[in-house]
């Protein structure tokens, strides 16, 4: 499964929409995504499962690059 992670780069800063970054991750569950990203200093705002037409839309983006956690 592919998840889209919306995050701020610094956990200590107040979240600002304009500074939100996105990351695409291949994992078996949201829990696995959170576990593997816990060592990064990210303030994770939202993790969304991508499937169907939403996944196809994101794949058309020039910034679409999937990280594998395995």
C-alpha positions, 0 to 999 in steps of 0.5 A: 500500500502507498501512503501520503505523509504530510509533515513539517520538517521541524517538530518544535515549530508551529505547523504552517500550511505553507511549510507542509511537505509531503512524502510517499511511502510504501508500507503495509499499515499506517502504524508501520509508517509512523514507526519507521519515521519516528527517528526523523524529526518530523511533525507528522500532520496526516497520513493518508492511504492512497488508492484508486483514482486518488493514487492515479492522480498523485502518480501523475505529479512530478514530485511523486517518488515512493520510499520503501521502508523495507 
